[in-house]
Amino acid sequence: MTNIIFPFDSKISYEQRKKAMMQDPHLIWLTGLSGSGKTTLALRLEHYFFCKGFKVFILDGDNVRMGLCKGLGFSEDDRRENLRRVGEVARLMLDAGLIVISAFISPCEDDRMAIKEMVGEQRFIEVYVNCSLQICEERDVKGLYAKARQGIIPHFTGISAPYDPPASPAIELMTAEETVDESVRKIIEFVGPLISI
Ligand code: ADP
């Protein structure tokens, strides 16, 4: 078959971009059950870092499913494809010099590790937003657990689909016990020095 794809390298180096953006790009990967606090924390972090002058952007599960990943479901294969696309977009954003915060349940360790490899280990910060199923279900922020229990939503993580806790997250938050402020503070203390140049 005739090759019709010829990728090229930009004339602007990654180092030049970092310097121009005045930051060291990292992907802050929030993983945890639905209702554990990923979106809440992503929004708070984005606001904090933006106000500090960082160029930061959120990739969120529900938002990408409206466009980039429209049409994908929640089967194991579709979840994997969803995260593969997110990983590729995150990589491009990092290469462009951004700080990326992502909020995806991302229940499989293998999928999270594939993203770590895709973006580069040194740019990947895994944050385990740990919260018991019981508390997430009590919160039921979006009313999804009730529907999952009734069988209206299939493949629901924690109810009818598994969640593999991260083996060695950079940060682990216990959001049933910590306030939002405390959890945000823990991430900022860890991430702040890594993204500053
Ligand atoms: P997810 O995005 O993981 O589905 P959400 O952020 O939508 O979860 O909802 C989490 C809920 O838990 C929010 O109502 C939030 O106020 C509450 N919450 C309580 N403590 C924390 C904490 N330490 N971190 C994040 N959220 C918390």
Boltz pocket constraint, residues with backbone or C-beta under 6 A from the ligand:
constraints:
  - pocket:
      binder: B
      contacts: [[A, 32], [A, 33], [A, 34], [A, 35], [A, 36], [A, 37], [A, 38], [A, 39], [A, 40], [A, 41], [A, 103], [A, 139], [A, 141], [A, 174], [A, 175], [A, 176], [A, 178], [A, 179], [A, 180], [A, 181], [A, 183]]
      max_distance: 6.0
